[in-house]
């Protein structure tokens, strides 16, 4: 499926089903299907030249559980120093940040998170700007985020100055693969 989303596509180190199950147990919620297939098919790498999605892995640099905890802790530490901080949230549900399950970052330092709502097969994806001021809708699932970020919708995801992203997945360790830049 992911080969239809990315062209060119050079998978990186992938997760195993056991690693996905471990991550679910440690995080305390089921991982969405679009994310599971991403981890099993593509793995660690750079999506659309801009998104780094953490995957369940023994490598601490890419491991979903460790990266998620680090992102949540870092954000909480900064926000603890801000008195009466309020996010500018696209839409009408500012509580989306309270259900955040962090799973990735952009090259500019923004944070990707799922709106973890129990009972759903997929979680909406949201983007918290690196300045921790605004939260924007990214997509209905991981496939939707990747597709939307390649067109005009990218401005709603990454800000008005953003340009559509390239269509590619470059897996970690494959940067020199033929046809990939």
N, CA and C atoms as an extended XYZ file, in Angstrom:
543
Properties=species:S:1:pos:R:3:atomname:S:1:resname:S:1:resid:I:1 pbc="F F F"
N         0.815       -1.196        0.000 N   UNK     1
C         0.000        0.000        0.000 CA  UNK     1
C         0.858        1.259        0.000 C   UNK     1
N         1.905        1.316        0.810 N   UNK     2
C         2.687        2.539        0.940 CA  UNK     2
C         3.440        2.889       -0.333 C   UNK     2
N         3.701        1.919       -1.194 N   UNK     3
C         4.364        2.207       -2.455 CA  UNK     3
C         3.479        3.066       -3.354 C   UNK     3
N         2.166        3.054       -3.115 N   UNK     4
C         1.262        3.916       -3.880 CA  UNK     4
C         1.212        5.328       -3.299 C   UNK     4
N         1.704        5.502       -2.084 N   UNK     5
C         1.725        6.806       -1.431 CA  UNK     5
C         3.029        7.535       -1.730 C   UNK     5
N         4.136        6.797       -1.774 N   UNK     6
C         5.452        7.389       -1.986 CA  UNK     6
C         6.088        6.859       -3.260 C   UNK     6
N         6.600        7.766       -4.080 N   UNK     7
C         7.378        7.376       -5.255 CA  UNK     7
C         8.399        8.484       -5.487 C   UNK     7
N         9.651        8.243       -5.295 N   UNK     8
C        10.294        6.970       -5.007 CA  UNK     8
C        10.103        6.542       -3.552 C   UNK     8
N        10.336        5.266       -3.342 N   UNK     9
C        10.165        4.689       -2.011 CA  UNK     9
C        11.297        3.692       -1.746 C   UNK     9
N        12.102        3.989       -0.726 N   UNK    10
C        13.195        3.102       -0.330 CA  UNK    10
C        13.042        2.819        1.160 C   UNK    10
N        12.425        1.689        1.524 N   UNK    11
C        12.201        1.379        2.940 CA  UNK    11
C        13.492        1.339        3.750 C   UNK    11
N        13.344        1.671        5.022 N   UNK    12
C        14.456        1.609        5.968 CA  UNK    12
C        14.261        0.432        6.903 C   UNK    12
N        14.954        0.438        8.041 N   UNK    13
C        14.761       -0.633        9.033 CA  UNK    13
C        13.306       -0.648        9.514 C   UNK    13
N        12.661       -1.802        9.451 N   UNK    14
C        11.246       -1.908        9.800 CA  UNK    14
C        11.057       -2.509       11.196 C   UNK    14
N         9.863       -2.347       11.725 N   UNK    15
C         9.475       -2.941       13.005 CA  UNK    15
C         8.977       -4.354       12.786 C   UNK    15
N         9.039       -5.152       13.827 N   UNK    16
C         8.428       -6.479       13.804 CA  UNK    16
C         7.059       -6.396       14.464 C   UNK    16
N         6.227       -7.399       14.248 N   UNK    17
C         4.918       -7.447       14.902 CA  UNK    17
C         5.091       -7.466       16.418 C   UNK    17
N         6.112       -8.157       16.904 N   UNK    18
C         6.369       -8.209       18.352 CA  UNK    18
C         6.731       -6.834       18.891 C   UNK    18
N         7.511       -6.060       18.137 N   UNK    19
C         7.866       -4.705       18.585 CA  UNK    19
C         6.635       -3.807       18.616 C   UNK    19
N         5.750       -3.947       17.649 N   UNK    20
C         4.505       -3.176       17.645 CA  UNK    20
C         3.647       -3.537       18.855 C   UNK    20
N         3.538       -4.829       19.154 N   UNK    21
C         2.757       -5.279       20.313 CA  UNK    21
C         3.356       -4.753       21.618 C   UNK    21
N         4.686       -4.772       21.713 N   UNK    22
C         5.365       -4.233       22.906 CA  UNK    22
C         5.046       -2.751       23.085 C   UNK    22
N         5.122       -1.997       21.993 N   UNK    23
C         4.850       -0.561       22.066 CA  UNK    23
C         3.417       -0.298       22.511 C   UNK    23
N         2.467       -1.056       21.982 N   UNK    24
C         1.068       -0.902       22.407 CA  UNK    24
C         0.932       -1.147       23.902 C   UNK    24
N         1.563       -2.195       24.392 N   UNK    25
C         1.472       -2.530       25.819 CA  UNK    25
C         2.091       -1.421       26.674 C   UNK    25
N         3.228       -0.896       26.244 N   UNK    26
C         3.907        0.136       27.033 CA  UNK    26
C         3.188        1.485       26.959 C   UNK    26
N         2.622        1.800       25.811 N   UNK    27
C         1.917        3.078       25.669 CA  UNK    27
C         0.510        3.031       26.262 C   UNK    27
N        -0.090        1.845       26.278 N   UNK    28
C        -1.407        1.697       26.872 CA  UNK    28
C        -2.569        1.971       25.930 C   UNK    28
N        -2.324        1.991       24.624 N   UNK    29
C        -3.406        2.156       23.660 CA  UNK    29
C        -3.025        1.445       22.361 C   UNK    29
N        -4.051        1.002       21.599 N   UNK    30
C        -3.762        0.328       20.333 CA  UNK    30
C        -3.182        1.301       19.305 C   UNK    30
N        -2.234        0.823       18.536 N   UNK    31
C        -1.659        1.641       17.470 CA  UNK    31
C        -2.571        1.569       16.249 C   UNK    31
N        -2.774        2.697       15.574 N   UNK    32
C        -3.664        2.701       14.413 CA  UNK    32
C        -3.118        1.851       13.269 C   UNK    32
N        -4.022        1.304       12.477 N   UNK    33
C        -3.641        0.395       11.395 CA  UNK    33
C        -2.740        1.060       10.363 C   UNK    33
N        -3.009        2.310        9.987 N   UNK    34
C        -2.160        2.975        8.988 CA  UNK    34
C        -0.729        3.083        9.499 C   UNK    34
N        -0.570        3.332       10.788 N   UNK    35
C         0.759        3.419       11.392 CA  UNK    35
C         1.424        2.047       11.445 C   UNK    35
N         0.660        1.020       11.820 N   UNK    36
C         1.220       -0.337       11.891 CA  UNK    36
C         1.765       -0.771       10.527 C   UNK    36
N         0.999       -0.532        9.465 N   UNK    37
C         1.480       -0.924        8.134 CA  UNK    37
C         2.694       -0.098        7.721 C   UNK    37
N         2.726        1.163        8.121 N   UNK    38
C         3.890        2.015        7.860 CA  UNK    38
C         5.130        1.404        8.504 C   UNK    38
N         5.036        1.028        9.771 N   UNK    39
C         6.174        0.464       10.510 CA  UNK    39
C         6.639       -0.869        9.933 C   UNK    39
N         5.697       -1.690        9.511 N   UNK    40
C         6.032       -3.010        8.959 CA  UNK    40
C         6.553       -2.934        7.529 C   UNK    40
N         6.138       -1.912        6.776 N   UNK    41
C         6.507       -1.801        5.361 CA  UNK    41
C         7.658       -0.847        5.090 C   UNK    41
N         7.648        0.312        5.739 N   UNK    42
C         8.628        1.362        5.443 CA  UNK    42
C         9.675        1.530        6.534 C   UNK    42
N         9.236        1.576        7.778 N   UNK    43
C        10.160        1.699        8.894 CA  UNK    43
C        10.723        3.086        9.095 C   UNK    43
N        11.940        3.125        9.615 N   UNK    44
C        12.592        4.391        9.975 CA  UNK    44
C        13.090        5.100        8.724 C   UNK    44
N        12.813        6.399        8.649 N   UNK    45
C        13.270        7.183        7.510 CA  UNK    45
C        12.599        8.538        7.463 C   UNK    45
N        12.753        9.199        6.340 N   UNK    46
C        12.219       10.542        6.151 CA  UNK    46
C        11.106       10.492        5.109 C   UNK    46
N         9.896       10.859        5.526 N   UNK    47
C         8.717       10.835        4.651 CA  UNK    47
C         8.465       12.223        4.083 C   UNK    47
N         8.236       12.284        2.785 N   UNK    48
C         7.975       13.546        2.081 CA  UNK    48
C         9.071       14.579        2.324 C   UNK    48
N        10.268       14.105        2.615 N   UNK    49
C        11.396       15.000        2.831 CA  UNK    49
C        11.275       15.843        4.081 C   UNK    49
N        10.302       15.537        4.964 N   UNK    50
C        10.017       16.455        6.069 CA  UNK    50
C         9.577       15.789        7.377 C   UNK    50
N         8.971       14.611        7.317 N   UNK    51
C         8.425       13.973        8.508 CA  UNK    51
C         9.280       12.789        8.943 C   UNK    51
N         9.626       12.743       10.227 N   UNK    52
C        10.303       11.601       10.838 CA  UNK    52
C         9.323       10.948       11.793 C   UNK    52
N         8.897        9.748       11.450 N   UNK    53
C         7.938        9.003       12.254 CA  UNK    53
C         8.699        7.985       13.093 C   UNK    53
N         8.522        8.038       14.403 N   UNK    54
C         9.170        7.063       15.285 CA  UNK    54
C         8.494        5.709       15.111 C   UNK    54
N         9.283        4.648       15.184 N   UNK    55
C         8.756        3.291       15.035 CA  UNK    55
C         9.186        2.463       16.232 C   UNK    55
N         8.432        1.449       16.606 N   UNK    56
C         8.902        0.552       17.660 CA  UNK    56
C        10.195       -0.125       17.205 C   UNK    56
N        11.245        0.015       18.007 N   UNK    57
C        12.556       -0.451       17.596 CA  UNK    57
C        13.455       -0.638       18.807 C   UNK    57
N        14.501       -1.415       18.637 N   UNK    58
C        15.507       -1.529       19.705 CA  UNK    58
C        16.463       -0.349       19.675 C   UNK    58
N        16.449        0.426       18.579 N   UNK    59
C        17.298        1.612       18.448 CA  UNK    59
C        16.641        2.784       19.176 C   UNK    59
N        17.276        3.314       20.222 N   UNK    60
C        16.659        4.412       20.985 CA  UNK    60
C        16.428        5.682       20.162 C   UNK    60
N        17.174        5.862       19.083 N   UNK    61
C        16.987        7.049       18.233 CA  UNK    61
C        15.668        7.025       17.469 C   UNK    61
N        15.153        5.833       17.201 N   UNK    62
C        13.914        5.720       16.421 CA  UNK    62
C        12.766        5.099       17.197 C   UNK    62
N        13.006        4.599       18.409 N   UNK    63
C        11.976        3.858       19.140 CA  UNK    63
C        10.786        4.733       19.522 C   UNK    63
N         9.605        4.284       19.145 N   UNK    64
C         8.368        5.021       19.410 CA  UNK    64
C         8.168        5.310       20.889 C   UNK    64
N         8.305        4.332       21.747 N   UNK    65
C         8.018        4.532       23.172 CA  UNK    65
C         8.961        5.562       23.776 C   UNK    65
N        10.237        5.402       23.543 N   UNK    66
C        11.210        6.346       24.092 CA  UNK    66
C        11.052        7.741       23.535 C   UNK    66
N        10.861        7.846       22.219 N   UNK    67
C        10.697        9.159       21.573 CA  UNK    67
C         9.406        9.831       22.049 C   UNK    67
N         8.332        9.059       22.167 N   UNK    68
C         7.058        9.605       22.626 CA  UNK    68
C         7.185       10.180       24.035 C   UNK    68
N         7.819        9.413       24.910 N   UNK    69
C         8.014        9.878       26.287 CA  UNK    69
C         8.904       11.118       26.329 C   UNK    69
N         9.951       11.145       25.534 N   UNK    70
C        10.850       12.296       25.492 CA  UNK    70
C        10.128       13.540       25.000 C   UNK    70
N         9.341       13.400       23.929 N   UNK    71
C         8.596       14.548       23.406 CA  UNK    71
C         7.605       15.065       24.443 C   UNK    71
N         6.831       14.163       25.033 N   UNK    72
C         5.827       14.577       26.024 CA  UNK    72
C         6.480       15.254       27.221 C   UNK    72
N         7.588       14.691       27.703 N   UNK    73
C         8.284       15.271       28.855 CA  UNK    73
C         8.864       16.644       28.510 C   UNK    73
N         9.478       16.771       27.350 N   UNK    74
C        10.071       18.048       26.937 CA  UNK    74
C         9.014       19.133       26.813 C   UNK    74
N         7.899       18.798       26.196 N   UNK    75
C         6.810       19.766       26.031 CA  UNK    75
C         6.246       20.161       27.387 C   UNK    75
N         6.015       19.183       28.258 N   UNK    76
C         5.471       19.469       29.596 CA  UNK    76
C         6.423       20.357       30.392 C   UNK    76
N         7.721       20.135       30.263 N   UNK    77
C         8.706       20.947       30.989 CA  UNK    77
C         8.656       22.410       30.561 C   UNK    77
N         8.568       22.639       29.259 N   UNK    78
C         8.498       24.007       28.756 CA  UNK    78
C         7.196       24.662       29.188 C   UNK    78
N         6.086       23.929       29.067 N   UNK    79
C         4.786       24.508       29.410 CA  UNK    79
C         4.653       24.793       30.902 C   UNK    79
N         5.364       24.030       31.732 N   UNK    80
C         5.314       24.263       33.177 CA  UNK    80
C         5.869       25.641       33.544 C   UNK    80
N         6.720       26.182       32.701 N   UNK    81
C         7.308       27.502       32.945 CA  UNK    81
C         6.440       28.641       32.421 C   UNK    81
N         5.430       28.324       31.655 N   UNK    82
C         4.555       29.354       31.079 CA  UNK    82
C         3.276       29.450       31.893 C   UNK    82
N         3.026       30.603       32.432 N   UNK    83
C         1.839       30.810       33.243 CA  UNK    83
C         0.621       30.995       32.326 C   UNK    83
N        -0.457       30.293       32.635 N   UNK    84
C        -1.712       30.406       31.880 CA  UNK    84
C        -1.533       30.213       30.372 C   UNK    84
N        -0.724       29.247       29.984 N   UNK    85
C        -0.498       28.988       28.565 CA  UNK    85
C        -1.761       28.417       27.915 C   UNK    85
N        -2.082       28.922       26.748 N   UNK    86
C        -3.195       28.415       25.959 CA  UNK    86
C        -2.701       28.188       24.541 C   UNK    86
N        -3.101       27.056       23.991 N   UNK    87
C        -2.761       26.749       22.611 CA  UNK    87
C        -3.777       27.379       21.683 C   UNK    87
N        -3.322       27.789       20.521 N   UNK    88
C        -4.217       28.182       19.446 CA  UNK    88
C        -4.507       26.884       18.690 C   UNK    88
N        -5.732       26.369       18.837 N   UNK    89
C        -6.085       25.075       18.262 CA  UNK    89
C        -7.023       25.258       17.089 C   UNK    89
N        -6.639       24.688       15.950 N   UNK    90
C        -7.527       24.687       14.795 CA  UNK    90
C        -8.729       23.822       15.161 C   UNK    90
N        -9.915       24.300       14.900 N   UNK    91
C       -11.109       23.538       15.261 CA  UNK    91
C       -11.646       23.998       16.603 C   UNK    91
N       -12.537       23.214       17.134 N   UNK    92
C       -13.228       23.670       18.335 CA  UNK    92
C       -12.980       22.790       19.554 C   UNK    92
N       -11.908       21.992       19.557 N   UNK    93
C       -11.666       21.089       20.673 CA  UNK    93
C       -10.252       21.260       21.234 C   UNK    93
N       -10.061       22.233       22.121 N   UNK    94
C        -8.724       22.439       22.681 CA  UNK    94
C        -8.240       21.273       23.546 C   UNK    94
N        -9.140       20.364       23.929 N   UNK    95
C        -8.724       19.226       24.746 CA  UNK    95
C        -7.959       18.174       23.946 C   UNK    95
N        -7.806       18.387       22.624 N   UNK    96
C        -7.087       17.426       21.792 CA  UNK    96
C        -5.678       17.183       22.331 C   UNK    96
N        -5.058       18.195       22.897 N   UNK    97
C        -3.693       18.050       23.415 CA  UNK    97
C        -3.662       17.140       24.647 C   UNK    97
N        -4.761       17.055       25.369 N   UNK    98
C        -4.817       16.199       26.557 CA  UNK    98
C        -4.842       14.712       26.193 C   UNK    98
N        -5.179       14.395       24.949 N   UNK    99
C        -5.230       13.002       24.479 CA  UNK    99
C        -4.063       12.672       23.556 C   UNK    99
N        -3.057       13.542       23.549 N   UNK   100
C        -1.958       13.418       22.601 CA  UNK   100
C        -1.100       12.184       22.847 C   UNK   100
N        -0.873       11.452       21.771 N   UNK   101
C         0.092       10.356       21.736 CA  UNK   101
C         1.140       10.745       20.705 C   UNK   101
N         2.282       11.264       21.156 N   UNK   102
C         3.310       11.768       20.249 CA  UNK   102
C         4.004       10.629       19.521 C   UNK   102
N         4.242       10.816       18.213 N   UNK   103
C         4.856        9.748       17.433 CA  UNK   103
C         5.835       10.225       16.369 C   UNK   103
N         6.062       11.523       16.247 N   UNK   104
C         7.002       11.968       15.238 CA  UNK   104
C         7.265       13.455       15.304 C   UNK   104
N         8.189       13.885       14.455 N   UNK   105
C         8.542       15.297       14.374 CA  UNK   105
C         8.793       15.680       12.929 C   UNK   105
N         8.727       16.986       12.675 N   UNK   106
C         9.072       17.503       11.361 CA  UNK   106
C        10.525       17.948       11.388 C   UNK   106
N        11.078       18.205       10.232 N   UNK   107
C        12.453       18.692       10.141 CA  UNK   107
C        12.594       20.061       10.800 C   UNK   107
N        11.491       20.802       10.943 N   UNK   108
C        11.523       22.114       11.587 CA  UNK   108
C        11.248       22.028       13.091 C   UNK   108
N        11.079       20.816       13.630 N   UNK   109
C        10.904       20.647       15.062 CA  UNK   109
C         9.476       20.609       15.562 C   UNK   109
N         8.488       20.659       14.674 N   UNK   110
C         7.092       20.518       15.110 CA  UNK   110
C         6.851       19.065       15.508 C   UNK   110
N         5.857       18.844       16.344 N   UNK   111
C         5.567       17.523       16.880 CA  UNK   111
C         4.308       16.943       16.240 C   UNK   111
N         4.371       15.672       15.845 N   UNK   112
C         3.207       14.959       15.327 CA  UNK   112
C         2.594       14.158       16.460 C   UNK   112
N         1.264       14.234       16.588 N   UNK   113
C         0.617       13.407       17.604 CA  UNK   113
C        -0.742       12.914       17.142 C   UNK   113
N        -1.094       11.770       17.713 N   UNK   114
C        -2.422       11.208       17.488 CA  UNK   114
C        -3.371       11.768       18.533 C   UNK   114
N        -4.620       11.957       18.175 N   UNK   115
C        -5.683       12.252       19.132 CA  UNK   115
C        -6.219       10.889       19.546 C   UNK   115
N        -5.684       10.366       20.648 N   UNK   116
C        -5.991        8.997       21.073 CA  UNK   116
C        -7.368        8.954       21.734 C   UNK   116
N        -8.353        8.579       20.939 N   UNK   117
C        -9.727        8.445       21.403 CA  UNK   117
C       -10.040        6.948       21.462 C   UNK   117
N       -10.317        6.432       22.665 N   UNK   118
C       -10.597        4.994       22.785 CA  UNK   118
C       -11.729        4.541       21.863 C   UNK   118
N       -11.574        3.320       21.340 N   UNK   119
C       -12.605        2.732       20.502 CA  UNK   119
C       -12.472        3.023       19.020 C   UNK   119
N       -11.487        3.840       18.645 N   UNK   120
C       -11.294        4.147       17.225 CA  UNK   120
C       -10.188        3.274       16.644 C   UNK   120
N       -10.361        2.872       15.378 N   UNK   121
C        -9.325        2.109       14.677 CA  UNK   121
C        -8.181        3.010       14.228 C   UNK   121
N        -8.508        4.237       13.891 N   UNK   122
C        -7.531        5.240       13.482 CA  UNK   122
C        -7.703        6.464       14.364 C   UNK   122
N        -6.618        7.184       14.563 N   UNK   123
C        -6.667        8.430       15.327 CA  UNK   123
C        -6.334        9.576       14.387 C   UNK   123
N        -7.035       10.682       14.559 N   UNK   124
C        -6.673       11.871       13.788 CA  UNK   124
C        -5.253       12.264       14.159 C   UNK   124
N        -4.560       12.862       13.204 N   UNK   125
C        -3.197       13.317       13.425 CA  UNK   125
C        -3.196       14.836       13.481 C   UNK   125
N        -2.480       15.357       14.472 N   UNK   126
C        -2.364       16.792       14.697 CA  UNK   126
C        -0.900       17.176       14.750 C   UNK   126
N        -0.628       18.453       14.476 N   UNK   127
C         0.741       18.961       14.471 CA  UNK   127
C         0.831       20.108       15.474 C   UNK   127
N         1.723       19.960       16.445 N   UNK   128
C         1.999       21.005       17.437 CA  UNK   128
C         3.252       21.738       16.980 C   UNK   128
N         3.118       23.024       16.669 N   UNK   129
C         4.268       23.800       16.197 CA  UNK   129
C         5.414       23.754       17.196 C   UNK   129
N         6.617       23.900       16.688 N   UNK   130
C         7.816       23.853       17.521 CA  UNK   130
C         7.802       24.923       18.607 C   UNK   130
N         7.110       26.042       18.362 N   UNK   131
C         7.039       27.105       19.373 CA  UNK   131
C         6.003       26.805       20.462 C   UNK   131
N         5.324       25.667       20.334 N   UNK   132
C         4.307       25.212       21.295 CA  UNK   132
C         3.159       26.198       21.442 C   UNK   132
N         2.865       26.915       20.362 N   UNK   133
C         1.784       27.886       20.392 CA  UNK   133
C         0.532       27.402       19.673 C   UNK   133
N         0.697       26.770       18.514 N   UNK   134
C        -0.481       26.404       17.734 CA  UNK   134
C        -0.508       24.918       17.407 C   UNK   134
N        -1.732       24.423       17.279 N   UNK   135
C        -1.987       23.026       16.947 CA  UNK   135
C        -2.874       23.015       15.714 C   UNK   135
N        -2.411       22.279       14.680 N   UNK   136
C        -3.154       22.214       13.425 CA  UNK   136
C        -3.504       20.772       13.087 C   UNK   136
N        -4.621       20.602       12.421 N   UNK   137
C        -5.044       19.286       11.957 CA  UNK   137
C        -4.108       18.826       10.853 C   UNK   137
N        -3.644       17.568       10.945 N   UNK   138
C        -2.750       17.022        9.933 CA  UNK   138
C        -3.444       16.093        8.964 C   UNK   138
N        -4.288       15.202        9.499 N   UNK   139
C        -4.966       14.255        8.625 CA  UNK   139
C        -5.796       13.272        9.414 C   UNK   139
N        -6.662       12.564        8.711 N   UNK   140
C        -7.531       11.575        9.354 CA  UNK   140
C        -6.744       10.342        9.791 C   UNK   140
N        -5.617       10.092        9.122 N   UNK   141
C        -4.723        8.989        9.466 CA  UNK   141
C        -3.371        9.296        8.832 C   UNK   141
N        -2.419        8.376        8.936 N   UNK   142
C        -1.070        8.632        8.443 CA  UNK   142
C        -1.032        8.765        6.918 C   UNK   142
N        -1.793        7.962        6.214 N   UNK   143
C        -1.852        8.068        4.751 CA  UNK   143
C        -2.385        9.442        4.362 C   UNK   143
N        -3.448        9.876        5.004 N   UNK   144
C        -4.059       11.172        4.704 CA  UNK   144
C        -3.070       12.313        4.964 C   UNK   144
N        -2.343       12.271        6.073 N   UNK   145
C        -1.346       13.304        6.371 CA  UNK   145
C        -0.318       13.385        5.249 C   UNK   145
N         0.216       12.245        4.842 N   UNK   146
C         1.252       12.245        3.810 CA  UNK   146
C         0.720       12.766        2.483 C   UNK   146
N        -0.475       12.394        2.124 N   UNK   147
C        -1.056       12.865        0.860 CA  UNK   147
C        -1.416       14.351        0.925 C   UNK   147
N        -2.026       14.791        1.999 N   UNK   148
C        -2.421       16.198        2.135 CA  UNK   148
C        -1.217       17.136        2.151 C   UNK   148
N        -0.092       16.664        2.704 N   UNK   149
C         1.084       17.524        2.819 CA  UNK   149
C         1.772       17.762        1.471 C   UNK   149
N         1.337       17.074        0.430 N   UNK   150
C         1.937       17.240       -0.892 CA  UNK   150
C         1.169       18.222       -1.772 C   UNK   150
N         0.102       18.803       -1.238 N   UNK   151
C        -0.698       19.754       -2.004 CA  UNK   151
C        -0.921       21.035       -1.230 C   UNK   151
N        -1.893       21.801       -1.665 N   UNK   152
C        -2.194       23.093       -1.051 CA  UNK   152
C        -2.572       22.970        0.425 C   UNK   152
N        -3.092       21.812        0.842 N   UNK   153
C        -3.473       21.619        2.253 CA  UNK   153
C        -2.283       21.709        3.195 C   UNK   153
N        -1.068       21.637        2.666 N   UNK   154
C         0.122       21.719        3.515 CA  UNK   154
C         0.155       23.034        4.304 C   UNK   154
N        -0.400       24.097        3.741 N   UNK   155
C        -0.403       25.385        4.453 CA  UNK   155
C        -1.252       25.320        5.719 C   UNK   155
N        -2.324       24.532        5.692 N   UNK   156
C        -3.133       24.348        6.888 CA  UNK   156
C        -2.459       23.443        7.902 C   UNK   156
N        -1.576       22.575        7.430 N   UNK   157
C        -0.884       21.628        8.309 CA  UNK   157
C         0.356       22.246        8.936 C   UNK   157
N         1.154       22.916        8.105 N   UNK   158
C         2.457       23.413        8.560 CA  UNK   158
C         2.560       24.929        8.650 C   UNK   158
N         1.524       25.638        8.223 N   UNK   159
C         1.546       27.096        8.278 CA  UNK   159
C         1.448       27.697        6.892 C   UNK   159
N         1.026       28.931        6.836 N   UNK   160
C         0.738       29.585        5.562 CA  UNK   160
C         1.960       29.702        4.653 C   UNK   160
N         3.148       29.718        5.185 N   UNK   161
C         4.344       29.831        4.365 CA  UNK   161
C         4.844       28.511        3.802 C   UNK   161
N         4.199       27.410        4.147 N   UNK   162
C         4.667       26.092        3.700 CA  UNK   162
C         4.330       25.846        2.238 C   UNK   162
N         5.243       25.155        1.567 N   UNK   163
C         5.035       24.747        0.176 CA  UNK   163
C         4.776       23.245        0.145 C   UNK   163
N         4.059       22.764       -0.883 N   UNK   164
C         3.818       21.322       -0.976 CA  UNK   164
C         5.128       20.529       -0.902 C   UNK   164
N         5.070       19.418       -0.205 N   UNK   165
C         6.246       18.588        0.010 CA  UNK   165
C         6.426       17.589       -1.128 C   UNK   165
N         7.651       17.111       -1.317 N   UNK   166
C         7.897       16.110       -2.360 CA  UNK   166
C         7.298       14.758       -1.979 C   UNK   166
N         7.057       13.940       -2.981 N   UNK   167
C         6.494       12.610       -2.767 CA  UNK   167
C         7.629       11.601       -2.721 C   UNK   167
N         8.094       11.262       -1.526 N   UNK   168
C         9.187       10.293       -1.430 CA  UNK   168
C         9.289        9.763       -0.010 C   UNK   168
N         9.810        8.559        0.088 N   UNK   169
C        10.204        8.015        1.384 CA  UNK   169
C        11.629        7.511        1.227 C   UNK   169
N        12.509        8.029        2.083 N   UNK   170
C        13.908        7.628        2.075 CA  UNK   170
C        14.200        6.996        3.425 C   UNK   170
N        14.327        5.680        3.421 N   UNK   171
C        14.585        4.959        4.651 CA  UNK   171
C        15.976        5.224        5.182 C   UNK   171
N        16.127        5.199        6.500 N   UNK   172
C        17.434        5.368        7.113 CA  UNK   172
C        18.395        4.337        6.533 C   UNK   172
N        19.567        4.797        6.137 N   UNK   173
C        20.564        3.908        5.561 CA  UNK   173
C        20.434        3.726        4.064 C   UNK   173
N        19.405        4.346        3.450 N   UNK   174
C        19.214        4.189        1.999 CA  UNK   174
C        19.441        5.498        1.255 C   UNK   174
N        19.972        6.500        1.930 N   UNK   175
C        20.109        7.828        1.338 CA  UNK   175
C        20.855        7.815        0.016 C   UNK   175
N        21.772        6.888       -0.189 N   UNK   176
C        22.534        6.826       -1.430 CA  UNK   176
C        21.917        5.928       -2.478 C   UNK   176
N        20.711        5.415       -2.229 N   UNK   177
C        20.075        4.495       -3.183 CA  UNK   177
C        19.830        5.204       -4.520 C   UNK   177
N        19.960        4.475       -5.592 N   UNK   178
C        19.789        5.036       -6.936 CA  UNK   178
C        18.422        5.683       -7.085 C   UNK   178
N        18.409        6.876       -7.663 N   UNK   179
C        17.161        7.573       -7.955 CA  UNK   179
C        16.608        8.374       -6.785 C   UNK   179
N        17.239        8.307       -5.620 N   UNK   180
C        16.757        9.062       -4.463 CA  UNK   180
C        17.701       10.221       -4.180 C   UNK   180
N        17.124       11.319       -3.753 N   UNK   181
C        17.923       12.504       -3.432 CA  UNK   181
C        17.764       12.833       -1.984 C   UNK   181
